[in-house]
């Protein structure tokens, strides 16, 4: 899950060929393309500038549409070596899972027309040891590429040590990227403290110090007893994609393995409509709302 590959930017002959590769990556597939070197997209444009204007427009549209499957790498690039030799070295150093090459090569990396899902590996779910480090490693691209992250967990108790460690790790990772807003939905009967003042005091003491200047956390404690949709799943969502956590966002005293799964696009769209979209039909009664 969430493997990162390198794709040779020079060698695409048409927008269709580019589309065939790009459509195998992204949040809903659980794999990404590293922009290697930093000017990866620029090299694609330059390589295809000989094509008719309409075809070049298709290329630009494809790259814009699939922007979410591209991630920064930060890895050095030796200009004395070919792209493929640079990329092979990155794979040898285990910085990336594999390579999609423009043409046949000595390492037998698949070409644009040969690459298939068997080579790309990965999957839509994974079983891991429940820890803040593992949770954050799996979700880091969603955390860092999203402007807002929404966590849904009816049983989330932010004042417990196990939850605190996970949420602090999420905040630390997310704020290294674009994310500046966290919205948390939890069930009031499960998550509240003795009064609103006590809950706000806990947030100010535990979580506010972990926020950078332009970030905020919004916690909504709700009553869902009369709702059309009861709160049940434990979710991490953004406009880009999402994950389902079978045991929520907590570490445990004992070693415990938990399942984390990528949410498919259709289900993701339904969750977004309920928790993120303006004009949402969400009919939860918000008993307490806290913003720090």
N, C-alpha and C positions, 0 to 999 in steps of 0.2 A: 504493500500500500504506500502511495505517495513517493514512488521511486522517481528519480530524476535522470533523464537521458540527455545526450548531446546529439544534435542534428546538424549535419554539414550545411552551412548557409549557401554555399556556391554549388550550383549544379541543377537546380530546379529549372525545368524547361517550360512550365505552364502553371497557371493558377490551379488547374485540376490536380496536377501532381503535388503541389503544395497542400491542397485541401485534403488529399488522401492521407498525408502524414499528420497534419494538424488535428484532424478529427479523431485521432487515437489518443489525444492528450487532453488534460484539463481536470478540474475538480471532480467531475462526475465519473471520470475514468480512474482517478486516483494515481495519476502520473503526470510528470511535467517535463518541459523542455528547458534546459539551462541556456541562457543567452551567453554564448561563448564563441568568440570574445564579446566584450561589452557592446560593440557595434554590430551585433549579429543581424538585427533587422536591416540595418543600413546596407550590409553586404548582400542581403537578399534583393533589395531594391536595385542596387548597382548591377548585380548579375542579370537582372531581368529587364534592364532599361532598354534592351534591344527589341523587346516585344511591342506590339501595337498598343496604343494608348488605352484602349478598352481592356486589354488583358492586364496591363499594369494597374489599372483601376481595380480590377478583380483581386489582384494580389494585395493591394493596400487594404481593401475591404476585408479580405480573409485574415490578415494579420491584426487588424483592429478588432474584428469580431472574436478572434481567438486569443486576445491579449492575456486573458486569465490563465492560459496554459503555459505562459512564458514566465520564468523566474530568473532573478539575477543570480550570478554565480560567485562573483568576487574572486575568481581564480586567475592566476597570472597566465599570460599568453606569450610564448616565445616567438617573436616575428621571424626568427631565423629558421624555424621549422614549419612544415606544412600544417594546415588545420588538423588533418587526420592524425599526424604524429603528436601534436599537442593534446588532442582529445584522447588518444590512446593512453598517453601518460596519465591523464586524469582518471581514466578507468582503472589503470594499474594501481593507482594510489587510492582506489576505492572511494573517490569523491563522487562518482556517478555510476549508474548501473550498467550503462551500455551506450552504444553509438549507432546512429542511422547515417550511413555514408552515401555520398553522391554516386559512387561507382565501386566496382569490385576492388577488393583490397587484400593485402597480405594477411590480415587478421580475421578475415571472413566476417566482418561486420555486415549486417544486411543493408541493402541499398533501399532507396526510396520505394521502389516498386516491389521489393521483396519482404519488407518488414511486416510482421504479423503479431497478433496478440500473444502467441506463445513465446515469442522472443521478448516482448515487452513485460511479460510476467505480471506480478502484482495481483491484486484482488480487491474486492470491495469490502472485505472485513478482515479483522485480525484479532488474535488473542494475545494479550500482553499482561505483564505483571503490573498491577495497579500502582502507579507512582506518578508524581507530578512531572518528572523528567520524561517518562514514556508518553504521557498524555500530550505534553507540549511538543515533543519531537514529531509525533504523528500529525498534529494540527497546526504546526508552525506556519505553513504557507497560507492557510486560511486566516490565521491570526494576523499575519504581517501584511497581507495584500488586501485585507478588508478595511473599510473605513469604520465599520461598526460591527461588533460581535454581540450576538444574542445567545444567552444561556437559558435553557429551560430545564428545570428540575423541581418537581413538586416537593421533594424531600430535602432540598438543599439547605443546610444549616451553616451559614457563613461564619458563625462564631466557633465552630469546631475546628480543632487543629488540622484534621485530615483535609477538610475543605479549604482551609486557609492556605495550606501549602500549595494546593493545586491552583487556586485562583491567583495567588501571587505569581506563580510561574507563568500562567496565561498572560497576566498583565505585563510582566517583564518582557516576554517574547513579542507580544502584540505591539507594544510601544516602541520597539525597534523599527517597526515598519509604519504603515499608514494609519493603523487603528487608533482612534482617540475616544471612542465611545463604547462602553459595555452596558448592555441592558440585561438584567437578570429577572426572570419570572420564577416565582416559587409559591407554594401553597401557604397561605397565612397560618392555618392550623398547625402546620408542620415546622415552619421556619421562623415564626415570630419569637420575640422576647417578651418580657413582662409588660412593656409599654413601648410606644414609639420613640420616646426619648432615649431609652436604653439601646434600642436598635441603632439609632443614628449615632449615638456615642461609640458603639462598637465599630461602625463603618469608619467614622472619623479617626479612631485610634488605630485600627488594624489595616485598613485599605487606603485611606487617603495619602499616607506617606509614600505609597508605591506608585502614585499617579504623577506623571509629568504635568507641566503647567496647563496645557490645553486639553487634558483628558478628563473624563468624568465617568462615574459609575451610577447607573440608575437601577434601583431595586424595586420591583413591583411584587408585593405580597397580596395574593388574590384568594378570593372565595370562588370556587368553580362548581359548587354543588348544584346550582341551577343552570349551569351552562349547557349549550348544545354539544360541546366537546369537552369532556373532562381532561384535565391535565394528567398525563401518564408517562409519556416518553421523556427521556433525558437527552437533550439536544444541544448541540452547538451549531448556530446558524449565522449566515451572512447572506448578502445578495449574491455572492459568488458560489456558495455551496454549503454543505453541512455534514455533520457526523451525528450518529446515534451512539450513546454510551449506555450499556446495559446496566451498569451499577452507579451511574452518576459521576459527579466530580469530586472524588475523595480518595485519599490514601487510607490504608488500613494498617492496624497494628501487626497483623499476620500477613505472610505472603499470600496474595490472592490474585488469581488470573481473571481478567475481565475481557469482554468482547466490545470492540469498537467497530462501527460500520459506516461506510460512506452512504449518504442518503441519495437515492436516485433522483433524477431531475423532476419527474412528475410529482413525487412526494415532497421534494424540496419546494416546489412552487406552491403546493398546498400549505406547507408550514409557513412560508413567507407571507402568504395571503393572510394568515391568522396572526402572526407575531410581528411582521415587519411593515407590511404595506399600508400606506395611507388609506383611510376608508375601510379598514379591516372589519370583518363581521365579529371579531373577538368580543364576546359578551361576558368575560370574567368580571366579577365585582372586584375592583382594586380597593382593598381594605387599608393598606398602607403603601405610600410611595416615598422613597428616599433617594435623594440625589447628592452625591459628594464629588 
